[in-house]
Amino acid sequence: VQLQASGGGSVQAGGFLKLSCVFSGSIVRPKVMGWYRQAPGKQRELVANSNLDGTAIRAKPARGRFTITRDHAANTVNLLMHNLKPEDTAVYYCNAEVDRGPQQGTYWGQGTLVTVSS
């Protein structure tokens, strides 16, 4: 099982970035796919996730600025980040949860760095 994330980078405050993540290696689609982030000196926190039933959760910092989209057929999840702020600077991790089958478990991507300058 593999999660391949892409799209991090450096932007100025107010800018936009799109993060993408592709899940592969399981015969069962992840029940949940989403994004977490970890800023220096802080714990990893949920940014947003998307469920197979179409529901989505966005943590408070993401509401109104970030959008999560998911392509179930392609096992891809994207995070569209608008109006970025310096406090959004963190390593962003793609996450997938497979709830059944031989690859049941929780998986993490390699992390992609987002740096927002003021």
FENKAPE-V853682 format. One record per residue. N is the residue number from 0. SS is DSSP state (A for helix, B for strand, O for the rest). PHI is phi in degrees with one decimal (NA if undefined). OMEGA is omega in whole degrees, 0 to 359 (* if undefined). Layout:
# FENKAPE-V853682
{{N	SS	PHI	OMEGA} {N	SS	PHI	OMEGA}}
This chain:
# FENKAPE-V853682
{{0	O	NA	183} {1	B	-142.4	171} {2	B	-119.0	182} {3	B	-113.5	182} {4	B	-102.6	177} {5	B	-153.5	171} {6	O	109.8	178} {7	O	-69.5	179} {8	B	162.5	182} {9	B	-115.9	178} {10	B	-139.6	173} {11	B	-87.5	178} {12	O	-53.9	183} {13	O	91.1	183} {14	O	-81.9	185} {15	O	-130.3	171} {16	B	-140.4	175} {17	B	-120.8	174} {18	B	-104.2	179} {19	B	-128.2	180} {20	B	-145.8	179} {21	B	-115.1	179} {22	B	-104.3	180} {23	B	-146.3	173} {24	O	101.3	179} {25	O	-127.6	178} {26	O	-81.0	179} {27	O	-110.2	177} {28	O	-68.1	176} {29	O	-61.2	175} {30	O	-67.5	182} {31	B	-130.8	170} {32	B	-132.9	181} {33	B	-170.8	184} {34	B	-132.5	170} {35	B	-120.1	175} {36	B	-142.3	178} {37	B	-137.8	177} {38	O	-87.1	180} {39	O	-55.5	178} {40	O	78.1	182} {41	O	-122.1	178} {42	O	-79.4	175} {43	O	-66.4	182} {44	B	-133.7	177} {45	B	-69.3	172} {46	B	-101.6	180} {47	B	-166.1	172} {48	B	-144.9	185} {49	B	-134.7	182} {50	B	-101.6	179} {51	O	-61.5	181} {52	O	-80.8	177} {53	O	95.0	179} {54	O	-80.5	181} {55	B	-141.6	177} {56	B	-125.3	173} {57	B	-122.6	177} {58	O	-68.3	187} {59	A	-53.4	181} {60	A	-62.7	184} {61	A	-90.3	186} {62	O	-66.5	179} {63	O	86.2	182} {64	O	-126.9	184} {65	B	-109.3	176} {66	B	-127.9	176} {67	B	-107.8	177} {68	B	-127.2	183} {69	B	-141.4	174} {70	B	-109.7	186} {71	O	-65.2	183} {72	O	-65.4	182} {73	O	-93.6	182} {74	O	52.5	182} {75	B	-122.3	175} {76	B	-130.9	181} {77	B	-120.3	175} {78	B	-124.0	179} {79	B	-97.7	187} {80	B	-114.0	180} {81	O	-102.5	175} {82	O	47.8	183} {83	O	-65.2	181} {84	O	-120.5	178} {85	A	-54.3	180} {86	A	-71.6	174} {87	A	-83.8	179} {88	O	-61.5	184} {89	B	-176.5	167} {90	B	-90.1	181} {91	B	-101.5	183} {92	B	-117.0	172} {93	B	-78.7	183} {94	B	-135.8	176} {95	B	-140.8	179} {96	B	-122.7	176} {97	B	-102.6	190} {98	O	-97.6	179} {99	O	-159.6	178} {100	O	87.2	184} {101	O	-65.5	179} {102	O	-102.8	179} {103	O	-57.3	180} {104	B	154.2	179} {105	B	-111.8	186} {106	B	-126.1	181} {107	B	-128.4	172} {108	O	-79.0	187} {109	O	-80.7	181} {110	O	89.9	177} {111	B	-133.7	187} {112	B	-83.5	173} {113	B	-116.8	180} {114	B	-123.0	180} {115	B	-116.1	181} {116	B	-100.8	182} {117	O	-87.5	*}}
